[in-house]
């Protein structure tokens, strides 16, 4: 397995065995990821309103939302090609756990966005490594799509961090340092399921 370098210095590395557990139910995994992509698009649009005074931010977040919505459609198409219906949204315990800790408004929203994207990037990379041998997914365009998603998530993580630094300066780095510890605590407390987080 090749080494992976996350876009943010995550303080907990997901064990490689996680991917096999997540791929135990690929229909559930993809359903959850479709819901995550949809929520990510909405989050980017909402953040663009909060940063409307920064012209670069509005355009960047609009592009990010467009990319997330495109991924949502493509995950749905991949599921349809496999004959898997979209399952109900059961919520995202990881994102909920992070948001419960938020206390600094817009700064925390931007940094939580950066952390979610960075963790998604790491987990997608692990799925990409494991998925090559999966009976349902190995022969599809799944692996190329995972690589594309992984790279996009890395870019999104850096975009959110950049916007936090642009708006909040040095406070953003200090707060990110605090968040990196909290994120590690939240992700380690979650059971392994067929979800990205």
LUMRO-167601 format. One record per residue: residue number from 0; residue in one letter; x, y, z of N, C-alpha, C, O in turn. Coordinates in nm, 2 decimals, padded with zeros to 4 digits. Each point is the difference from the previous one (the first is absolute). Example, Ala and Ser with C-alpha at 12.3 -4.5 7.8 and 13.67 -1.06 7.14 Angstrom:
BEGIN
[rec 0,A,[01.32,-00.57,00.78],[-00.09,00.12,00.00],[00.09,00.12,00.00],[00.10,00.00,00.07]]
[rec 1,S,[-00.14,00.11,-00.14],[00.09,00.11,00.00],[-00.08,00.11,00.08],[00.05,00.11,00.01]]
This chain:
BEGIN
[rec 0,X,[00.08,-00.12,00.00],[-00.08,00.12,00.00],[00.09,00.12,00.00],[00.09,00.01,00.08]]
[rec 1,X,[-00.12,00.09,-00.17],[00.07,00.12,00.00],[-00.02,00.09,00.12],[-00.11,-00.01,00.06]]
[rec 2,X,[00.20,00.10,-00.03],[-00.02,00.09,00.12],[-00.10,00.10,-00.04],[-00.01,00.04,-00.12]]
[rec 3,X,[-00.07,00.01,00.22],[-00.10,00.10,-00.03],[00.04,00.12,00.09],[00.03,-00.01,00.11]]
[rec 4,X,[-00.04,00.13,-00.17],[00.02,00.13,00.07],[-00.12,00.08,-00.01],[-00.04,00.05,-00.10]]
[rec 5,X,[-00.03,-00.04,00.22],[-00.13,00.08,00.00],[00.02,00.15,-00.02],[00.11,00.05,00.02]]
[rec 6,X,[-00.21,00.02,-00.07],[00.02,00.14,-00.03],[00.01,00.08,00.13],[00.04,00.12,00.00]]
[rec 7,X,[-00.08,-00.17,00.12],[00.01,00.06,00.13],[00.07,-00.11,00.08],[-00.01,-00.12,-00.02]]
[rec 8,X,[00.09,00.17,00.13],[00.07,-00.10,00.08],[-00.09,-00.07,00.10],[00.01,00.03,00.12]]
[rec 9,X,[-00.09,-00.12,-00.17],[-00.09,-00.07,00.08],[00.07,-00.08,00.11],[00.11,-00.05,-00.02]]
[rec 10,X,[-00.16,00.05,00.14],[00.07,-00.06,00.12],[-00.04,-00.14,00.03],[00.05,-00.06,00.10]]
[rec 11,X,[-00.14,00.01,-00.18],[-00.03,-00.15,00.01],[00.00,-00.05,-00.14],[-00.07,00.05,-00.09]]
[rec 12,X,[00.14,-00.16,00.07],[00.01,-00.07,-00.13],[-00.10,-00.11,00.00],[00.02,-00.09,00.08]]
[rec 13,X,[-00.11,00.08,-00.17],[-00.10,-00.11,-00.01],[00.08,-00.12,-00.04],[00.07,00.00,-00.09]]
[rec 14,X,[-00.09,-00.11,00.17],[00.06,-00.13,-00.04],[-00.05,-00.05,-00.13],[-00.11,00.02,-00.04]]
[rec 15,X,[00.20,-00.08,-00.04],[-00.03,-00.05,-00.13],[-00.12,-00.10,00.00],[-00.08,00.00,-00.09]]
[rec 16,X,[00.07,-00.07,00.20],[-00.11,-00.10,00.01],[-00.14,00.07,00.00],[-00.10,-00.07,-00.03]]
[rec 17,X,[00.09,00.19,00.06],[-00.13,00.08,00.00],[-00.06,-00.02,-00.14],[-00.12,-00.02,00.00]]
[rec 18,X,[00.19,00.03,-00.11],[-00.05,00.00,-00.13],[-00.08,-00.13,-00.03],[-00.11,00.00,-00.06]]
[rec 19,X,[00.16,-00.11,00.11],[-00.07,-00.13,-00.03],[-00.13,00.00,00.08],[-00.10,-00.05,-00.06]]
[rec 20,X,[00.10,00.10,00.18],[-00.13,00.01,00.07],[-00.10,00.09,-00.07],[-00.12,-00.03,00.00]]
[rec 21,X,[00.17,00.14,-00.05],[-00.09,00.10,-00.07],[-00.05,-00.06,-00.13],[-00.12,00.03,-00.03]]
[rec 22,X,[00.20,-00.11,-00.03],[-00.05,-00.06,-00.13],[-00.08,-00.12,00.02],[-00.04,-00.07,-00.10]]
[rec 23,X,[00.01,00.03,00.22],[-00.09,-00.12,00.03],[-00.14,00.02,-00.06],[-00.06,-00.10,-00.04]]
[rec 24,X,[00.02,00.23,00.03],[-00.13,00.03,-00.06],[00.02,00.12,-00.09],[-00.03,00.11,00.04]]
[rec 25,X,[00.07,-00.13,-00.17],[00.03,00.11,-00.08],[-00.12,00.08,-00.04],[00.01,00.12,-00.02]]
[rec 26,X,[-00.13,-00.18,00.02],[-00.12,00.08,-00.03],[-00.02,00.10,00.11],[-00.04,00.12,-00.02]]
[rec 27,X,[00.05,-00.16,00.15],[-00.01,00.09,00.11],[00.11,00.11,00.00],[-00.03,00.12,00.03]]
[rec 28,X,[00.15,-00.16,-00.06],[00.11,00.09,-00.01],[-00.02,00.11,-00.10],[00.02,00.12,00.03]]
[rec 29,X,[-00.07,-00.16,-00.15],[-00.02,00.10,-00.10],[-00.12,00.09,00.03],[00.00,00.11,-00.04]]
[rec 30,X,[-00.11,-00.17,00.10],[-00.11,00.08,00.04],[00.04,00.11,00.09],[-00.04,00.11,-00.01]]
[rec 31,X,[00.12,-00.15,00.11],[00.04,00.09,00.10],[00.09,00.11,-00.06],[-00.01,00.12,00.03]]
[rec 32,X,[00.09,-00.16,-00.13],[00.09,00.10,-00.06],[-00.08,00.09,-00.09],[00.03,00.12,-00.01]]
[rec 33,X,[-00.13,-00.17,-00.05],[-00.09,00.09,-00.08],[-00.06,00.11,00.09],[00.00,00.12,-00.04]]
[rec 34,X,[-00.05,-00.16,00.15],[-00.06,00.10,00.10],[00.11,00.10,00.04],[-00.03,00.12,00.02]]
[rec 35,X,[00.15,-00.17,00.01],[00.11,00.09,00.04],[00.03,00.10,-00.11],[00.03,00.12,00.03]]
[rec 36,X,[-00.02,-00.16,-00.16],[00.03,00.09,-00.11],[-00.11,00.11,-00.01],[00.03,00.11,-00.02]]
[rec 37,X,[-00.16,-00.15,00.04],[-00.11,00.09,-00.01],[00.02,00.11,00.12],[-00.02,00.12,-00.03]]
[rec 38,X,[00.05,-00.17,00.15],[00.01,00.09,00.11],[00.12,00.09,-00.02],[00.00,00.12,00.04]]
[rec 39,X,[00.11,-00.17,-00.09],[00.12,00.08,-00.03],[-00.03,00.11,-00.09],[00.05,00.12,00.01]]
[rec 40,X,[-00.13,-00.14,-00.12],[-00.04,00.10,-00.09],[-00.08,00.11,00.07],[00.02,00.12,-00.02]]
[rec 41,X,[-00.12,-00.16,00.10],[-00.08,00.10,00.07],[00.08,00.08,00.10],[-00.02,00.12,00.02]]
[rec 42,X,[00.12,-00.19,00.05],[00.08,00.07,00.09],[00.09,00.11,-00.07],[00.01,00.11,00.05]]
[rec 43,X,[00.04,-00.15,-00.16],[00.08,00.10,-00.08],[-00.08,00.12,-00.04],[00.05,00.11,00.01]]
[rec 44,X,[-00.17,-00.13,-00.05],[-00.09,00.11,-00.04],[-00.03,00.09,00.12],[00.00,00.12,-00.01]]
[rec 45,X,[-00.03,-00.19,00.12],[-00.03,00.08,00.12],[00.12,00.08,00.05],[-00.02,00.12,00.04]]
[rec 46,X,[00.13,-00.18,-00.05],[00.13,00.08,00.04],[00.02,00.11,-00.10],[00.06,00.10,00.05]]
[rec 47,X,[-00.09,-00.12,-00.17],[00.02,00.11,-00.10],[-00.08,00.13,00.04],[00.05,00.11,-00.03]]
[rec 48,X,[-00.16,-00.13,00.09],[-00.08,00.11,00.04],[00.06,00.07,00.12],[00.00,00.12,00.01]]
[rec 49,X,[00.06,-00.20,00.08],[00.07,00.06,00.12],[00.13,00.07,-00.04],[00.05,00.08,00.08]]
[rec 50,X,[00.01,-00.11,-00.20],[00.12,00.06,-00.04],[-00.02,00.09,-00.12],[00.09,00.02,-00.08]]
[rec 51,X,[-00.21,00.03,00.06],[-00.04,00.08,-00.12],[00.09,00.12,-00.02],[00.01,00.05,-00.11]]
[rec 52,X,[00.05,00.00,00.22],[00.08,00.12,-00.01],[00.14,-00.03,-00.05],[00.08,00.09,-00.03]]
[rec 53,X,[-00.05,-00.22,00.01],[00.13,-00.04,-00.06],[-00.03,-00.06,-00.13],[-00.04,-00.11,-00.02]]
[rec 54,X,[00.06,00.19,-00.09],[-00.03,-00.05,-00.14],[00.06,-00.13,-00.03],[-00.06,-00.08,-00.07]]
[rec 55,X,[00.19,00.06,00.10],[00.06,-00.13,-00.03],[-00.07,-00.11,00.07],[-00.01,-00.11,-00.06]]
[rec 56,X,[-00.04,00.13,00.18],[-00.06,-00.11,00.08],[-00.13,-00.04,-00.07],[-00.03,-00.12,-00.01]]
[rec 57,X,[-00.05,00.22,-00.03],[-00.13,-00.03,-00.06],[00.02,-00.09,-00.13],[-00.08,-00.10,-00.01]]
[rec 58,X,[00.17,00.14,-00.07],[00.02,-00.08,-00.12],[00.06,-00.14,00.03],[-00.04,-00.10,-00.06]]
[rec 59,X,[00.14,00.10,00.15],[00.06,-00.13,00.04],[-00.10,-00.10,00.06],[-00.01,-00.11,-00.04]]
[rec 60,X,[-00.08,00.16,00.12],[-00.10,-00.08,00.07],[-00.11,-00.04,-00.10],[-00.05,-00.11,00.01]]
[rec 61,X,[00.02,00.20,-00.11],[-00.10,-00.04,-00.10],[00.06,-00.12,-00.09],[-00.07,-00.09,-00.03]]
[rec 62,X,[00.20,00.10,00.00],[00.06,-00.10,-00.08],[00.00,-00.13,00.08],[-00.02,-00.11,-00.05]]
[rec 63,X,[00.06,00.12,00.18],[00.00,-00.12,00.09],[-00.14,-00.06,00.01],[-00.01,-00.13,-00.01]]
[rec 64,X,[-00.09,00.21,00.02],[-00.14,-00.06,00.01],[-00.04,-00.07,-00.13],[-00.06,-00.10,00.00]]
[rec 65,X,[00.10,00.16,-00.11],[-00.02,-00.06,-00.13],[00.07,-00.13,-00.02],[-00.06,-00.10,-00.05]]
[rec 66,X,[00.18,00.09,00.10],[00.07,-00.13,-00.01],[-00.06,-00.10,00.09],[-00.01,-00.12,-00.04]]
[rec 67,X,[-00.03,00.16,00.16],[-00.07,-00.10,00.09],[-00.13,-00.05,-00.06],[-00.03,-00.12,00.02]]
[rec 68,X,[-00.04,00.21,-00.08],[-00.13,-00.04,-00.06],[00.02,-00.10,-00.11],[-00.07,-00.09,-00.02]]
[rec 69,X,[00.18,00.12,-00.06],[00.04,-00.09,-00.11],[00.03,-00.14,00.06],[-00.03,-00.10,-00.06]]
[rec 70,X,[00.10,00.10,00.17],[00.04,-00.13,00.06],[-00.12,-00.07,00.05],[-00.01,-00.12,-00.01]]
[rec 71,X,[-00.09,00.19,00.06],[-00.12,-00.06,00.05],[-00.07,-00.07,-00.12],[-00.05,-00.11,00.02]]
[rec 72,X,[00.04,00.18,-00.13],[-00.07,-00.06,-00.12],[00.08,-00.13,-00.04],[-00.06,-00.10,-00.03]]
[rec 73,X,[00.19,00.11,00.03],[00.08,-00.11,-00.05],[-00.01,-00.12,00.09],[00.01,-00.12,-00.04]]
[rec 74,X,[-00.01,00.14,00.17],[-00.02,-00.11,00.10],[-00.14,-00.06,-00.03],[-00.01,-00.13,00.00]]
[rec 75,X,[-00.09,00.21,-00.02],[-00.13,-00.06,-00.03],[00.00,-00.08,-00.13],[-00.06,-00.11,00.00]]
[rec 76,X,[00.13,00.16,-00.10],[00.01,-00.08,-00.12],[00.08,-00.13,00.02],[-00.04,-00.10,-00.06]]
[rec 77,X,[00.14,00.10,00.14],[00.08,-00.12,00.03],[-00.09,-00.10,00.07],[00.00,-00.12,-00.03]]
[rec 78,X,[-00.08,00.17,00.12],[-00.09,-00.09,00.07],[-00.11,-00.06,-00.09],[-00.03,-00.12,00.00]]
[rec 79,X,[-00.02,00.20,-00.09],[-00.10,-00.04,-00.10],[00.06,-00.11,-00.09],[-00.07,-00.10,-00.03]]
[rec 80,X,[00.19,00.12,-00.01],[00.07,-00.10,-00.08],[00.01,-00.13,00.06],[00.00,-00.11,-00.06]]
[rec 81,X,[00.01,00.11,00.20],[00.01,-00.13,00.08],[-00.14,-00.05,00.03],[-00.01,-00.11,00.06]]
[rec 82,X,[-00.09,00.19,-00.08],[-00.14,-00.04,00.04],[-00.03,00.02,00.14],[-00.08,-00.06,00.06]]
[rec 83,X,[00.16,00.16,00.01],[-00.02,00.02,00.14],[-00.08,00.13,00.02],[00.04,00.11,-00.05]]
[rec 84,X,[-00.15,-00.11,00.12],[-00.08,00.12,00.02],[00.07,00.09,00.11],[00.07,-00.05,00.08]]
[rec 85,X,[-00.10,00.17,-00.08],[00.05,00.09,00.10],[-00.07,-00.03,00.13],[-00.13,00.01,00.01]]
[rec 86,X,[00.20,-00.04,00.09],[-00.05,-00.03,00.13],[-00.03,00.13,00.08],[00.06,00.10,-00.03]]
[rec 87,X,[-00.15,-00.11,00.13],[-00.03,00.12,00.08],[00.13,00.06,00.07],[00.09,-00.07,00.03]]
[rec 88,X,[-00.09,00.20,-00.01],[00.11,00.07,00.07],[-00.01,-00.03,00.15],[-00.10,00.04,00.06]]
[rec 89,X,[00.19,-00.11,-00.01],[00.00,-00.04,00.15],[00.08,00.10,00.08],[00.02,-00.02,00.12]]
[rec 90,X,[00.02,00.13,-00.18],[00.08,00.10,00.07],[00.15,-00.03,00.00],[00.04,-00.11,-00.03]]
[rec 91,X,[00.04,00.21,00.07],[00.14,-00.02,00.00],[00.05,00.03,00.14],[00.02,00.12,00.04]]
[rec 92,X,[00.01,-00.23,00.04],[00.04,00.02,00.14],[00.13,00.07,00.01],[00.02,00.08,00.10]]
[rec 93,X,[00.07,-00.09,-00.20],[00.13,00.07,00.00],[-00.02,00.15,-00.01],[00.05,00.07,00.09]]
[rec 94,X,[-00.13,-00.03,-00.19],[-00.02,00.15,-00.02],[-00.08,00.05,00.12],[00.03,00.11,00.05]]
[rec 95,X,[-00.13,-00.18,00.00],[-00.07,00.04,00.12],[00.09,00.02,00.12],[-00.02,00.09,00.07]]
[rec 96,X,[00.11,-00.19,-00.05],[00.09,00.01,00.11],[00.09,00.12,-00.01],[00.02,00.07,00.11]]
[rec 97,X,[00.02,-00.03,-00.23],[00.09,00.12,-00.01],[-00.09,00.12,00.02],[00.05,00.09,00.08]]
[rec 98,X,[-00.16,-00.08,-00.14],[-00.09,00.12,00.02],[-00.04,00.03,00.14],[-00.02,00.11,00.04]]
[rec 99,X,[00.01,-00.22,00.04],[-00.04,00.02,00.14],[00.11,00.07,00.08],[-00.03,00.06,00.10]]
[rec 100,X,[00.15,-00.07,-00.15],[00.12,00.07,00.07],[00.02,00.14,-00.05],[00.08,00.07,00.06]]
[rec 101,X,[-00.15,-00.03,-00.16],[00.03,00.13,-00.06],[-00.05,00.11,00.09],[-00.11,00.00,00.06]]
[rec 102,X,[00.19,00.11,-00.04],[-00.03,00.11,00.08],[00.04,00.13,-00.06],[-00.03,00.11,00.06]]
[rec 103,X,[00.10,-00.11,-00.17],[00.05,00.12,-00.06],[-00.06,00.04,-00.13],[00.07,00.05,-00.09]]
[rec 104,X,[-00.19,-00.08,00.07],[-00.08,00.04,-00.12],[00.07,-00.03,-00.13],[00.03,-00.12,-00.03]]
[rec 105,X,[-00.02,00.22,-00.05],[00.05,-00.02,-00.14],[00.14,-00.07,00.00],[00.02,-00.08,-00.09]]
[rec 106,X,[00.07,00.12,00.18],[00.13,-00.06,00.00],[-00.01,-00.15,00.02],[00.06,-00.08,-00.08]]
[rec 107,X,[-00.14,00.04,00.17],[-00.02,-00.15,00.02],[-00.06,-00.06,-00.11],[00.03,-00.12,-00.04]]
[rec 108,X,[-00.13,00.18,-00.03],[-00.07,-00.06,-00.11],[00.10,-00.02,-00.11],[00.00,-00.11,-00.07]]
[rec 109,X,[00.09,00.20,00.04],[00.10,-00.02,-00.10],[00.10,-00.11,00.03],[00.04,-00.08,-00.08]]
[rec 110,X,[00.01,00.08,00.21],[00.09,-00.10,00.04],[-00.06,-00.14,00.00],[00.07,-00.10,-00.03]]
[rec 111,X,[-00.19,00.09,00.08],[-00.07,-00.13,-00.01],[-00.01,-00.05,-00.14],[00.02,-00.11,-00.03]]
[rec 112,X,[-00.05,00.20,-00.06],[-00.01,-00.03,-00.14],[00.13,-00.05,-00.05],[00.01,-00.10,-00.07]]
[rec 113,X,[00.10,00.16,00.11],[00.14,-00.04,-00.04],[00.03,-00.14,00.06],[00.05,-00.09,-00.07]]
[rec 114,X,[-00.09,00.06,00.19],[00.03,-00.13,00.06],[-00.08,-00.11,-00.06],[00.05,-00.11,-00.02]]
[rec 115,X,[-00.18,00.14,00.00],[-00.08,-00.10,-00.07],[00.05,-00.04,-00.13],[00.01,-00.12,-00.04]]
[rec 116,X,[00.03,00.22,-00.04],[00.06,-00.03,-00.13],[00.13,-00.08,00.01],[00.02,-00.09,-00.08]]
[rec 117,X,[00.06,00.13,00.17],[00.13,-00.07,00.02],[-00.02,-00.14,00.04],[00.07,-00.09,-00.05]]
[rec 118,X,[-00.16,00.06,00.14],[-00.03,-00.13,00.05],[-00.06,-00.08,-00.12],[00.03,-00.12,-00.02]]
[rec 119,X,[-00.12,00.18,-00.05],[-00.06,-00.07,-00.12],[00.11,-00.04,-00.10],[00.00,-00.11,-00.05]]
[rec 120,X,[00.10,00.20,00.03],[00.11,-00.03,-00.09],[00.07,-00.12,00.04],[00.03,-00.09,-00.07]]
[rec 121,X,[00.01,00.08,00.20],[00.07,-00.11,00.06],[-00.08,-00.13,-00.02],[00.05,-00.10,-00.04]]
[rec 122,X,[-00.18,00.11,00.07],[-00.08,-00.13,00.00],[-00.02,-00.04,-00.15],[-00.01,-00.12,-00.02]]
[rec 123,X,[-00.01,00.21,-00.07],[-00.02,-00.03,-00.14],[00.13,-00.07,-00.05],[-00.01,-00.09,-00.08]]
[rec 124,X,[00.12,00.14,00.12],[00.13,-00.07,-00.04],[00.01,-00.14,00.05],[00.04,-00.09,-00.07]]
[rec 125,X,[-00.09,00.07,00.20],[00.00,-00.14,00.05],[-00.10,-00.09,-00.08],[00.03,-00.12,-00.03]]
[rec 126,X,[-00.14,00.18,00.00],[-00.10,-00.08,-00.08],[00.06,-00.03,-00.14],[-00.03,-00.11,-00.06]]
[rec 127,X,[00.10,00.20,00.00],[00.06,-00.02,-00.13],[00.10,-00.11,00.01],[00.01,-00.09,-00.09]]
[rec 128,X,[00.07,00.08,00.19],[00.10,-00.11,00.02],[-00.07,-00.13,00.01],[00.04,-00.10,-00.06]]
[rec 129,X,[-00.15,00.09,00.14],[-00.07,-00.12,00.03],[-00.09,-00.04,-00.11],[-00.02,-00.12,-00.03]]
[rec 130,X,[-00.04,00.22,-00.04],[-00.11,-00.03,-00.10],[00.05,-00.07,-00.12],[-00.09,-00.05,-00.07]]
[rec 131,X,[00.22,00.05,00.04],[00.04,-00.06,-00.12],[-00.03,-00.15,-00.01],[-00.02,-00.06,-00.11]]
[rec 132,X,[00.01,00.00,00.23],[-00.03,-00.14,00.00],[-00.15,-00.03,00.04],[-00.03,-00.12,00.02]]
[rec 133,X,[-00.05,00.22,-00.02],[-00.14,-00.02,00.04],[-00.08,-00.06,-00.11],[00.01,00.05,-00.11]]
[rec 134,X,[-00.09,-00.15,00.13],[-00.07,-00.07,-00.11],[-00.10,00.09,-00.07],[-00.02,-00.02,-00.12]]
[rec 135,X,[-00.05,00.11,00.19],[-00.10,00.08,-00.06],[00.06,00.13,-00.06],[-00.06,00.06,-00.10]]
[rec 136,X,[00.17,-00.02,00.15],[00.05,00.14,-00.04],[00.13,00.00,-00.07],[00.03,00.09,-00.07]]
[rec 137,X,[00.05,-00.20,00.08],[00.13,00.00,-00.06],[00.00,00.01,-00.15],[00.10,00.06,-00.06]]
[rec 138,X,[-00.20,-00.11,-00.01],[00.00,00.01,-00.15],[-00.08,00.12,-00.05],[-00.02,00.01,-00.12]]
[rec 139,X,[-00.02,00.08,00.20],[-00.08,00.11,-00.04],[00.09,00.12,-00.01],[00.12,00.00,00.02]]
[rec 140,X,[-00.18,00.12,-00.05],[00.08,00.12,00.00],[00.01,00.06,00.14],[00.05,00.11,00.02]]
[rec 141,X,[-00.09,-00.19,00.07],[00.01,00.04,00.15],[00.14,00.05,00.04],[00.01,00.10,00.06]]
[rec 142,X,[00.09,-00.18,-00.10],[00.13,00.04,00.05],[00.05,00.13,-00.05],[00.06,00.08,00.07]]
[rec 143,X,[-00.08,-00.05,-00.20],[00.03,00.13,-00.06],[-00.08,00.11,00.07],[00.06,00.11,00.02]]
[rec 144,X,[-00.18,-00.14,00.00],[-00.09,00.10,00.07],[00.05,00.03,00.14],[00.01,00.12,00.04]]
[rec 145,X,[00.03,-00.22,00.03],[00.05,00.02,00.14],[00.13,00.08,00.00],[00.01,00.09,00.08]]
[rec 146,X,[00.08,-00.11,-00.18],[00.12,00.08,-00.01],[-00.04,00.15,-00.03],[00.06,00.09,00.06]]
[rec 147,X,[-00.16,-00.07,-00.15],[-00.04,00.14,-00.02],[-00.06,00.06,00.12],[00.03,00.12,00.03]]
[rec 148,X,[-00.12,-00.19,00.04],[-00.06,00.05,00.12],[00.11,00.03,00.11],[00.00,00.11,00.06]]
[rec 149,X,[00.10,-00.20,-00.05],[00.10,00.02,00.10],[00.08,00.13,-00.03],[00.02,00.08,00.10]]
[rec 150,X,[00.01,-00.05,-00.22],[00.07,00.12,-00.04],[-00.08,00.12,00.02],[00.05,00.11,00.05]]
[rec 151,X,[-00.18,-00.12,-00.08],[-00.09,00.11,00.02],[-00.01,00.04,00.15],[00.00,00.11,00.04]]
[rec 152,X,[-00.02,-00.22,00.04],[-00.02,00.02,00.14],[00.13,00.07,00.06],[-00.01,00.09,00.09]]
[rec 153,X,[00.13,-00.12,-00.14],[00.12,00.06,00.05],[00.00,00.15,-00.04],[00.03,00.08,00.09]]
[rec 154,X,[-00.07,-00.05,-00.21],[-00.01,00.14,-00.04],[-00.11,00.08,00.08],[00.02,00.11,00.04]]
[rec 155,X,[-00.13,-00.18,-00.01],[-00.10,00.07,00.08],[00.05,00.03,00.14],[-00.03,00.10,00.06]]
[rec 156,X,[00.10,-00.20,00.00],[00.06,00.02,00.14],[00.09,00.12,00.00],[-00.01,00.09,00.09]]
[rec 157,X,[00.09,-00.08,-00.19],[00.09,00.12,-00.01],[-00.07,00.13,-00.02],[00.04,00.10,00.04]]
[rec 158,X,[-00.15,-00.11,-00.12],[-00.08,00.12,-00.03],[-00.06,00.05,00.13],[00.00,00.12,00.02]]
[rec 159,X,[-00.06,-00.20,00.06],[-00.07,00.04,00.12],[00.11,00.06,00.10],[-00.03,00.10,00.06]]
[rec 160,X,[00.14,-00.17,-00.05],[00.11,00.05,00.08],[00.05,00.14,-00.04],[00.01,00.09,00.08]]
[rec 161,X,[00.00,-00.07,-00.21],[00.05,00.12,-00.06],[-00.10,00.12,00.03],[00.04,00.11,00.03]]
[rec 162,X,[-00.17,-00.15,-00.04],[-00.10,00.11,00.02],[-00.01,00.03,00.15],[-00.01,00.12,00.04]]
[rec 163,X,[00.03,-00.22,00.05],[00.01,00.03,00.14],[00.12,00.09,00.03],[-00.01,00.10,00.08]]
[rec 164,X,[00.12,-00.12,-00.14],[00.12,00.08,00.03],[-00.02,00.14,-00.06],[00.05,00.10,00.06]]
[rec 165,X,[-00.11,-00.09,-00.18],[-00.02,00.13,-00.06],[-00.09,00.09,00.09],[00.02,00.12,00.01]]
[rec 166,X,[-00.13,-00.18,00.04],[-00.09,00.07,00.08],[00.05,00.03,00.15],[-00.02,00.10,00.05]]
[rec 167,X,[00.09,-00.20,00.01],[00.02,00.00,00.14],[00.15,00.01,00.03],[00.04,00.01,00.12]]
[rec 168,X,[00.05,-00.02,-00.21],[00.14,00.02,00.02],[00.06,-00.11,00.09],[-00.03,-00.11,-00.01]]
[rec 169,X,[00.12,00.15,00.10],[00.07,-00.09,00.09],[-00.09,-00.08,00.09],[00.03,-00.11,00.04]]
[rec 170,X,[-00.15,00.17,-00.01],[-00.09,-00.07,00.08],[-00.05,-00.14,-00.06],[-00.03,-00.09,00.07]]
[rec 171,X,[00.03,00.09,-00.20],[-00.04,-00.12,-00.07],[00.09,-00.12,00.02],[-00.04,-00.11,00.02]]
[rec 172,X,[00.17,00.14,-00.02],[00.10,-00.11,00.02],[-00.01,-00.05,00.15],[00.01,-00.12,00.02]]
[rec 173,X,[-00.02,00.21,00.07],[-00.01,-00.04,00.14],[-00.13,-00.08,00.02],[00.01,-00.10,00.07]]
[rec 174,X,[-00.12,00.14,-00.13],[-00.12,-00.08,00.02],[00.01,-00.13,-00.07],[-00.06,-00.10,00.04]]
[rec 175,X,[00.12,00.10,-00.16],[00.02,-00.13,-00.07],[00.08,-00.10,00.08],[-00.04,-00.12,00.01]]
[rec 176,X,[00.14,00.17,00.06],[00.08,-00.09,00.09],[-00.09,-00.06,00.11],[00.01,-00.12,00.03]]
[rec 177,X,[-00.10,00.19,00.02],[-00.10,-00.05,00.10],[-00.09,-00.10,-00.06],[-00.03,-00.10,00.05]]
[rec 178,X,[-00.02,00.13,-00.17],[-00.09,-00.08,-00.07],[00.06,-00.14,-00.05],[-00.07,-00.10,00.00]]
[rec 179,X,[00.20,00.10,-00.03],[00.06,-00.12,-00.04],[-00.01,-00.11,00.11],[-00.01,-00.11,-00.02]]
[rec 180,X,[00.03,00.16,00.15],[-00.01,-00.09,00.11],[-00.15,-00.05,00.02],[-00.02,-00.12,00.02]]
[rec 181,X,[-00.07,00.21,-00.03],[-00.15,-00.03,00.01],[-00.04,-00.10,-00.11],[-00.07,-00.09,00.03]]
[rec 182,X,[00.11,00.12,-00.15],[-00.03,-00.09,-00.11],[00.05,-00.14,00.02],[-00.07,-00.10,-00.03]]
[rec 183,X,[00.19,00.09,00.08],[00.06,-00.14,00.03],[-00.09,-00.07,00.10],[-00.02,-00.12,-00.01]]
[rec 184,X,[-00.02,00.19,00.11],[-00.09,-00.06,00.11],[-00.13,-00.04,-00.06],[-00.05,-00.11,00.03]]
[rec 185,X,[-00.01,00.19,-00.11],[-00.13,-00.03,-00.06],[00.01,-00.12,-00.09],[-00.09,-00.10,00.01]]
[rec 186,X,[00.18,00.09,-00.10],[00.01,-00.10,-00.10],[00.03,-00.14,00.07],[-00.05,-00.10,-00.04]]
[rec 187,X,[00.14,00.10,00.14],[00.03,-00.12,00.07],[-00.11,-00.06,00.08],[00.00,-00.12,00.02]]
[rec 188,X,[-00.09,00.20,00.02],[-00.12,-00.04,00.08],[-00.11,-00.07,-00.08],[-00.09,-00.06,00.06]]
[rec 189,X,[00.10,00.07,-00.19],[-00.11,-00.05,-00.09],[00.03,-00.14,-00.04],[00.11,-00.04,-00.02]]
[rec 190,X,[-00.22,-00.05,00.02],[00.02,-00.13,-00.05],[00.02,-00.01,-00.15],[-00.03,00.10,-00.07]]
[rec 191,X,[00.10,-00.20,00.03],[00.02,-00.02,-00.15],[-00.13,-00.05,-00.06],[-00.06,-00.10,00.04]]
[rec 192,X,[00.01,00.18,-00.14],[-00.12,-00.04,-00.07],[00.02,00.02,-00.15],[00.11,00.05,-00.04]]
[rec 193,X,[-00.21,-00.07,-00.04],[00.01,00.02,-00.14],[-00.04,00.14,-00.03],[-00.09,00.03,-00.07]]
[rec 194,X,[00.18,00.06,00.12],[-00.01,00.15,-00.03],[00.14,00.05,-00.01],[00.10,-00.07,00.05]]
[rec 195,X,[-00.08,00.19,-00.11],[00.13,00.05,-00.01],[00.06,00.05,00.13],[00.11,-00.01,00.03]]
[rec 196,X,[-00.20,00.07,00.05],[00.04,00.05,00.13],[-00.05,-00.09,00.12],[00.03,00.02,00.11]]
